[in-house]
């Protein structure tokens, strides 16, 4: 199965195109595809165009959360189209009178894009994540730290949204600024070093790498809240400043230990190596 095929799912025979955003760690769905699936109209683009105007006239916040991403079309080419994350998509669904609305919400929950029960009780999300990581061999201490890193990342992305950052491309660029400042490489270069393809980078960080990444992102949030950047370039400067704080810490650790902080290793690899050494 090709990567483009993996980005398509089915609801009652209708294709729903989706794109995974690594920076925000969330799925974005083609709004037109969802509209077509819900309304079964032959003109989903016109339906969505009318609905957008209605949402805009009502001053709905949903309209402001729409982003533009390139989706694969039937002619084999990719074109910019309106997209929305799961949370925004749930709000859009509420604006569309359709007998398919509730089945579609259940479908989203079933295929794992969102979990309605967990939205009502976030504790279940944490418990589920804990079980997934435990099955992969992670320790509870590492898992608790990883869950904290997710919280820190969410606070940062919320701060970016408040400062006018909207597109997935902008999120990715700001994330790269932080990575360059603290790790000396972009996210893509970082993943290449660890020989990752679609795996989550943070899941493959060592304890120290994860701690420094958390410091970089938390520092960026704090600086942003004080400086209140107005433009994207201002946000980039703040992102680099925040990352630089963790970068200084990394270089200090390397000078004291004589070892590189960033390696091909992951926490799981290190844990496996220690267990093997104990058996010898």
C-alpha positions as CSV (number, residue, x, y, z in Angstrom):
1,X,0.0,0.0,0.0
2,X,1.4,3.4,-1.0
3,X,1.6,6.3,1.5
4,X,-1.2,8.1,-0.4
5,X,-3.4,5.1,0.0
6,X,-2.7,5.0,3.7
7,X,-4.1,8.6,3.9
8,X,-7.5,7.5,2.6
9,X,-10.1,5.8,4.8
10,X,-13.7,4.8,4.0
11,X,-17.1,5.7,5.4
12,X,-20.1,3.9,3.9
13,X,-18.3,3.5,0.6
14,X,-17.1,7.2,0.6
15,X,-13.4,8.1,0.6
16,X,-12.3,10.4,3.4
17,X,-8.8,11.8,2.6
18,X,-6.6,12.6,5.6
19,X,-3.1,13.9,6.3
20,X,-1.1,13.3,9.4
21,X,0.6,16.4,10.8
22,X,3.8,15.4,12.6
23,X,4.3,18.8,14.2
24,X,0.9,18.9,15.8
25,X,0.6,15.1,16.1
26,X,-3.0,15.0,14.8
27,X,-5.0,14.0,11.7
28,X,-6.5,16.6,9.3
29,X,-9.4,15.6,7.1
30,X,-10.7,16.8,3.8
31,X,-13.8,18.9,4.6
32,X,-15.3,18.4,1.2
33,X,-15.0,14.6,1.6
34,X,-16.7,14.7,4.9
35,X,-19.5,17.0,3.5
36,X,-20.1,14.6,0.7
37,X,-20.2,11.6,3.0
38,X,-22.7,13.3,5.3
39,X,-25.0,14.9,2.8
40,X,-24.6,12.5,-0.1
41,X,-24.8,15.6,-2.4
42,X,-23.3,15.5,-5.9
43,X,-22.0,19.1,-5.4
44,X,-20.1,18.9,-2.0
45,X,-17.9,21.8,-2.9
46,X,-20.8,24.1,-3.4
47,X,-22.5,22.9,-0.2
48,X,-19.3,23.5,1.7
49,X,-18.9,26.9,0.1
50,X,-22.4,27.9,1.2
51,X,-21.8,26.5,4.7
52,X,-18.5,28.5,5.0
53,X,-20.3,31.7,4.2
54,X,-23.0,30.9,6.8
55,X,-20.4,30.1,9.4
56,X,-18.4,33.3,8.6
57,X,-21.6,35.5,8.8
58,X,-22.4,33.9,12.2
59,X,-18.9,34.7,13.4
60,X,-18.2,31.0,14.1
61,X,-14.8,30.1,15.4
62,X,-14.9,26.9,13.3
63,X,-14.2,29.0,10.1
64,X,-11.0,30.3,11.7
65,X,-9.7,26.8,12.4
66,X,-9.9,25.7,8.7
67,X,-6.4,25.1,7.1
68,X,-5.4,24.5,3.5
69,X,-3.5,21.3,2.7
70,X,-2.7,19.4,-0.5
71,X,-4.8,16.3,-1.0
72,X,-4.4,13.7,-3.8
73,X,-7.1,14.0,-6.4
74,X,-8.5,11.5,-8.9
75,X,-6.2,12.7,-11.6
76,X,-3.2,11.7,-9.6
77,X,-2.2,15.3,-8.7
78,X,-2.3,17.1,-5.4
79,X,-4.4,20.2,-4.9
80,X,-4.9,22.6,-2.0
81,X,-8.2,22.0,-0.2
82,X,-9.9,23.0,3.0
83,X,-9.0,20.7,5.9
84,X,-9.9,20.4,9.6
85,X,-8.6,18.5,12.6
86,X,-10.8,16.0,14.5
87,X,-12.0,18.6,17.0
88,X,-13.0,21.1,14.3
89,X,-14.5,18.3,12.2
90,X,-16.9,17.4,15.1
91,X,-18.1,21.0,15.2
92,X,-18.6,21.1,11.4
93,X,-20.7,17.9,11.6
94,X,-22.9,19.7,14.1
95,X,-23.7,22.3,11.5
96,X,-24.8,19.8,8.9
97,X,-28.3,18.3,9.2
98,X,-27.8,14.7,8.2
99,X,-28.9,11.3,9.3
100,X,-25.3,10.2,8.8
101,X,-24.0,12.7,11.4
102,X,-24.1,10.3,14.4
103,X,-22.9,7.3,12.5
104,X,-20.0,9.4,11.2
105,X,-19.1,10.4,14.8
106,X,-19.1,6.8,15.8
107,X,-17.0,5.9,12.8
108,X,-14.4,8.5,13.8
109,X,-14.3,7.0,17.3
110,X,-14.1,3.4,15.9
111,X,-11.2,3.9,13.6
112,X,-9.2,5.7,16.3
113,X,-9.1,9.3,15.2
114,X,-11.0,10.4,18.2
115,X,-12.6,8.8,21.2
116,X,-15.8,10.4,22.2
117,X,-15.7,8.8,25.7
118,X,-12.2,10.0,26.2
119,X,-13.3,13.6,25.3
120,X,-15.7,13.4,28.2
121,X,-13.2,11.7,30.5
122,X,-9.5,12.6,29.6
123,X,-8.3,10.2,32.3
124,X,-9.2,7.3,30.0
125,X,-6.9,8.8,27.3
126,X,-4.0,8.7,29.7
127,X,-4.8,5.2,30.8
128,X,-5.0,4.0,27.2
129,X,-1.7,5.7,26.3
130,X,-0.1,4.1,29.4
131,X,-1.2,0.6,28.4
132,X,0.1,1.1,24.8
133,X,3.5,2.2,25.9
134,X,3.7,-0.6,28.6
135,X,3.1,-3.2,25.9
136,X,5.9,-1.7,23.8
137,X,8.3,-2.3,26.7
138,X,8.6,1.3,28.1
139,X,8.9,1.8,31.9
140,X,6.3,3.7,33.9
141,X,8.9,6.5,34.7
142,X,9.5,7.0,30.9
143,X,5.8,6.9,30.1
144,X,5.0,9.5,32.7
145,X,7.6,11.8,31.3
146,X,6.3,11.1,27.7
147,X,2.8,12.0,28.8
148,X,4.1,15.2,30.3
149,X,5.8,16.0,27.0
150,X,2.5,15.7,25.2
151,X,1.0,18.2,27.7
152,X,3.8,20.6,27.2
153,X,3.5,20.3,23.4
154,X,-0.2,21.0,23.5
155,X,0.3,24.2,25.6
156,X,2.9,25.3,23.0
157,X,0.7,24.7,20.0
158,X,-2.2,26.5,21.7
159,X,0.1,29.4,22.3
160,X,1.1,29.4,18.6
161,X,-2.5,29.4,17.6
162,X,-3.1,32.4,19.8
163,X,-0.2,34.2,18.1
164,X,-1.7,33.7,14.6
165,X,0.0,30.5,13.6
166,X,-2.6,28.5,11.5
167,X,-1.2,26.3,8.7
168,X,0.5,22.9,9.2
169,X,3.5,24.2,7.3
170,X,4.0,27.1,9.8
171,X,3.7,24.6,12.7
172,X,6.4,22.4,11.1
173,X,8.7,25.4,10.5
174,X,8.5,26.6,14.0
175,X,9.1,23.1,15.3
176,X,12.2,22.9,13.1
177,X,13.4,26.2,14.6
178,X,13.2,24.8,18.1
179,X,15.0,21.5,16.9
180,X,17.7,23.4,15.2
181,X,18.4,25.6,18.2
182,X,18.6,22.8,20.8
183,X,19.5,19.7,18.7
184,X,21.4,21.3,15.8
185,X,19.2,19.7,13.2
186,X,15.7,19.8,11.8
187,X,13.1,17.3,12.7
188,X,13.6,15.5,9.4
189,X,17.3,15.3,10.0
190,X,16.8,14.1,13.5
191,X,14.5,11.3,12.3
192,X,17.0,10.3,9.6
193,X,19.7,10.0,12.3
194,X,17.6,7.6,14.2
195,X,16.6,5.8,11.0
196,X,12.9,6.5,11.5
197,X,10.3,6.7,8.7
198,X,6.8,7.2,10.1
199,X,7.6,6.4,13.7
200,X,7.1,9.2,16.2
201,X,10.4,10.9,17.0
202,X,9.6,11.6,20.6
203,X,8.8,7.9,21.2
204,X,12.3,7.1,20.0
205,X,14.1,9.7,22.2
206,X,16.3,8.8,25.1
207,X,15.4,10.1,28.6
208,X,17.8,13.0,28.2
209,X,16.7,13.9,24.7
210,X,13.1,13.9,25.7
211,X,13.9,16.1,28.8
212,X,15.8,18.6,26.7
213,X,13.0,18.7,24.0
214,X,10.5,19.4,26.8
215,X,12.7,22.2,28.1
216,X,13.0,23.7,24.6
217,X,9.2,23.7,24.0
218,X,8.3,24.9,27.5
219,X,10.9,27.7,27.3
220,X,9.4,28.7,23.9
221,X,5.9,28.9,25.4
222,X,7.1,31.0,28.3
223,X,9.0,33.5,26.1
224,X,6.1,33.8,23.7
225,X,3.7,34.6,26.5
226,X,6.0,37.4,27.6
227,X,7.0,38.8,24.2
228,X,3.6,38.3,22.5
229,X,5.0,37.9,18.9
230,X,2.8,39.5,16.3
231,X,4.1,38.0,13.0
232,X,5.3,34.6,11.9
233,X,8.9,35.9,11.7
234,X,8.6,37.0,15.4
235,X,7.3,33.5,16.3
236,X,10.4,32.0,14.6
237,X,12.7,34.2,16.6
238,X,10.9,33.2,19.8
239,X,11.0,29.5,18.8
240,X,14.8,29.7,18.3
241,X,15.3,31.5,21.6
242,X,13.4,28.9,23.4
243,X,15.3,26.1,21.8
244,X,18.6,27.8,22.5
245,X,18.0,27.5,26.2
246,X,17.9,23.7,25.8
247,X,20.8,23.8,23.3
248,X,23.0,25.5,25.9
249,X,22.1,22.8,28.4
250,X,22.9,20.0,25.9
251,X,26.3,21.4,25.1
252,X,27.1,21.8,28.8
253,X,26.2,18.2,29.4
254,X,28.3,17.1,26.5
255,X,31.3,19.0,27.8
256,X,31.0,17.5,31.3
257,X,30.4,13.9,30.2
258,X,32.4,13.8,27.0
259,X,29.5,12.1,25.3
260,X,27.0,13.1,22.6
261,X,23.5,13.6,23.9
262,X,21.8,13.0,20.6
263,X,22.4,9.5,19.2
264,X,20.9,6.8,17.0
265,X,19.7,5.2,20.2
266,X,16.1,5.2,21.5
267,X,15.0,4.6,25.1
268,X,13.9,1.1,24.2
269,X,17.3,0.3,22.6
270,X,19.1,1.5,25.7
271,X,16.8,-0.4,28.0
272,X,17.3,-3.6,25.9
273,X,21.1,-3.2,26.0
274,X,21.1,-2.8,29.8
275,X,19.0,-5.9,30.2
276,X,21.4,-7.9,27.9
277,X,24.4,-6.7,29.9
278,X,22.8,-7.8,33.2
279,X,22.3,-11.3,31.8
280,X,26.0,-11.6,30.9
